[in-house]
Each structure stands twice: as C-alpha cells, then as structure tokens.
Amino acid sequence: MRVRPIHLAPMPIDRQTDHQGTPTSPRFRRAAAFLLDLTITISLGQVAMVPLSLLVPPDERVSAGLVIVFGSIIGFAYLGFAPRLWGNTLGKKLFGLRLVSVSTVGEPISTPRLFARLLLAGLWPINAGMAMWSRSRRHLGDRLAKTSVERAPHGPALWLGLGVSVILTVGAVQSASFAMRATMMNAPAWKTAQAHLAQLGAEVSLLPFGYRLLNDSAVFDARLGVGYRRVVLARDGSEWKVRGSEAVETPYDGASFQFDSAR
C-alpha cells in the first residue's frame, strides 16, 4: 500500500499579529494615538517655555534658543516618563494601545529604554512607514529599545477615544497659543510696545494678541480698548525703539520668532 504525503498550505498570518504571533497595533489607532501624543508634547513644551521666558525673554537669538531647547526637553520628557509613571501615554491609553517589551515579557520597560526609543524620533517619515506597514509594526525606535506597540486587552471603545481626543486636542492647541503669547510677558520688546500704547490713553492688555519677531525687528498686535493696534519696533543697540503704529481691523493672532543664524 502506497501512502501519499499530504501537503498542507501554510496558515495565513493574522492581520493583528506578526510572524511570531505577537499582537500588533491597528493602523488607525496607532496613527490617532501618535497625533494626539504629538499635540500634547508640543503643547507641554510651549507651556514649559513660559516660566523660563520670565528669566530669559525670547526676543534675542541666544535666549530664544534656550527657551526652545528647554521646551523641547520638557515636551519629549512626557513621551519618556509617561509610560513609566502611568503605564502609558495618554494617546495610547485612549486608543486602546500599550507599549510592551519584546525581550523581557511581562516586565516594565526601563526609563533608559524608553528614552532610547525616542533617539530616532527625527527619522519620523521612516518610523511612520514602518509603524504603519511593516509586518511587526515596529519602527526604528522600537527595534532599538526592543519594544512593541500592541492592542490593549481592555481598551476603550474607538468612538470614546476619538471624542475625548478631540476635546484634548482643542484644549492643547488653546493652551499652546496662550503660552506662546505669554512668553512675551517680560520681554523688553513687548514692554516697549506696551509703553507706547499706554501713551495713547487706552487700557493695554497684559499679553499681545499676536506677534512676529524676526532678527532685529518686531511686530506686535494688541487689543487697545475696543479695537486693535499694530506696533512696529526695531532693535537699536541693546534697546528696542518704536518705528510706528497703526490701527488694524484684522489683527495677527499667531506667535512666531525667527533669528537668522548668519546674522
């Protein structure tokens, strides 16, 4: 009697696991959690800039650099310490994801490994592609830190995560906008503009409505009574001097500063 061998087709890989059976994160949840955590990171960094700006007002190249670096460190510290302190970042928690170790299953991820995961954050286009489309959904930072993002067993419903994330995003954006204006509170340029506006005889707001700093020039839009007024300043040595002001119907409601490194 001749027995013929039976050839079985390979089992298809589950779309929620990699080739080793490790659960992976759904693409939409992973992307939504990343965007929310990025928004929170930027907002925390900008809020952290406010107290430092009271000591080193960011209307000069060096002080602006210090304030930006400090804010960036605080913002990224959230991504590094949140999983260690609370078990997860807010974005991953809301969208039912968790960060786990692939080398020491069941053990918490050490703080050095969490920060090692952030070392390659600058390569975000590559990381995004790997997190979305690679079989294991692990980006370069995950591979360096030996971590993986997977679906949490008892995460909240997707609609609930989306609803809360919208509220948090709006709050984070508003906080960041206020923080950027508050960084000018003790800046010599804004104080010069305030003194000029006070001479016009109307009540001047504590913070500018919007401003733009570019090298040795500055433009502030401020609420003056029931209207708005724009003040243009230029740096003259170590002092700021007003070059002109005018009423505006549509004020600039943003905040930006830029210093040319070649100057």
Sequence and secondary structure as in RCSB ss.txt:
>XXXX:A:sequence
MRVRPIHLAPMPIDRQTDHQGTPTSPRFRRAAAFLLDLTITISLGQVAMVPLSLLVPPDERVSAGLVIVFGSIIG
FAYLGFAPRLWGNTLGKKLFGLRLVSVSTVGEPISTPRLFARLLLAGLWPINAGMAMWSRSRRHLGDRLAKTSVE
RAPHGPALWLGLGVSVILTVGAVQSASFAMRATMMNAPAWKTAQAHLAQLGAEVSLLPFGYRLLNDSAVFDARLG
VGYRRVVLARDGSEWKVRGSEAVETPYDGASFQFDSAR
>XXXX:A:secstr
              TTB TTS B   HHHHHHHHHHHHHHHHHHHHHHHHHHHTTS SSSHHHHHHHHHHHHHHH
HHHHHHHHHHHSS HHHHHTTEEEEESSSTTS   HHHHHHTTTTGGGHHHHHHHHHHSSS   HHHHHHTEEEE
E TT   HHHHHHHHHHHHHHHHHHHHHHHHHTTTT HHHHHHHHHHHTTTS B SS SEEEEETTEEEEEEEET
TEEEEEEEEEETTEEEEEEEEEESS    EEEE  TT 
